[in-house]
Amino acid sequence: MDLLNTLVDKGLRRELPTREEALAVLASSDDDLLDVVAAAGKVRRHWFGRRVKLNYLVNLKSGLCPEDCSYCSQRLGSTAGILKYTWLKPDEASEAAAAGLAGGAKRVCLVASGRGPTDRDVDRVSQTIKAIKEQNEGVEVCACLGLLSDGQAERLREAGADAYNHNLNTSESTYGEITTTHTYADRVDTVHKAHAAGLSACSGLIAGMGESDEDLVDVVFSLRELDPDSVPVNFLIPFEGTPLAKEWNLTPQRCLRILAMVRFVCPDVEVRIAGGREVHLRTMQPLALHLANSIFLGDYLTSEGQAGKADLEMIADAGFEVEGAGQVTLPEHRVEAGGACGSHESAGCGSHADAGCGSHESAGCGSHKGGVCGTATVPAAGEPRTDLVAVRRRGTGTDLAPNA
């Protein structure tokens, strides 16, 4: 296809595709899907080889959020039966992080529900960052605490934070339909604050909320303009007890096309498959590794993920390798641009947000009954896969061992 050859050439030059080209990727047929994956895979391998970066979430404070984000199981008014607890102590958070690092994770993402941190909260998280860094040499720490006030990003950076996550989630034109308690501009402002403080900005999106192809292209083009270093791509988990519980709009093929479009628009940044990969990609997850160079290991904030051992086996079986602690994630030209953890530059793109360090709060599952490794009867194609959605009941905030 001439379109795919054009997109590969542009990706290798870090040149922005046109909106029409990006929309054409999303509109491509299932018959052309493997060609699309192969083309985007060339761009991914050019900038990142066959490395897969592992990230691990630690939910520092779960539930009881005053914001009304429709996708989130921790939102105001949610009746989802998630774990609810207040701030973990630094030693508890450090212990939780250690489990993910032992499983091969390179970055720890510290997430807390809420509109944004108070200054006392920043002090608390700063102590946690220091505790993790003291016990784990070379670990990257990303904070994801919501909207930042002036000076807070600088304080997190001084405490040793490497990155800050705050997702745009959806297009500016539809943002008010998803959330009313803060604005799209508020999110953009927080990403700018992270950049200005020298933190590596992480900002991404959530697909599957009923948005159009145009909305998806809008938000990814906006992310490229913001120029974060990492772009988490979340796939909505329709959690019972949230307003979007009935939104089952994704297929594995649709998810692969979205990831390919993100890679073409953001060729040289860390594209991370975040919440929902187990629920929506399912057995097609290995193909997605040809598009993204980063995943979360184990469970998410409020839901179960695929078993950590299964993640590692999937990476090896697909012919990829786990990125080591001594390897630099981003291409040299972005590192030289001066950003934390690998930097940013005007030609790049990336992103991250308060939807769980890139992983949407009600994100995926797949290791429990009826899940990816389960034995239950599989629903027909196109039917909602509610059998793949399970509330996290282990790890952080419980007495049970984590999934890592």
PyMOL commands that set and color helices and strands:
alter all, ss='L'
color gray80, all
select helices_A, chain A and resi 2-12+19-26+30-48+90-102+119-135+152-159+172-178+184-196+213-226+252-265+277-288+308-317+332-336+340-342+386-388
alter helices_A, ss='H'
color red, helices_A
select strands_A, chain A and resi 51-61+107-112+140-144+163-165+200-202+205-207+230-235+270-273+294-296+321-322
alter strands_A, ss='S'
color yellow, strands_A
deselect
rebuild
show_as cartoon
